[in-house]
């Protein structure tokens, strides 16, 4: 993992743990860049544009089938997006990022 303090996407992925963000050649610049191009149109558009939410947990349908299916692929990469959503709700953005960044620092030592 690598420290990340940028935009938290509505799906609740911690970019510092994403393989695209971590790769040395042509790395992703994080959700700030990635979400602007909306590579994951389904989640981003549904949450931010259609429902005007910041995060999926704010939706009365959470966790919907689309979110569950999307989050399954991230389990293999070590992120439970449903748990991330609950933690975002409980901790708030700053504490949530601090928690992930502290874990990332601990995992490097």
Beta strands, then each sheet from edge to edge (+ up, - down):
end
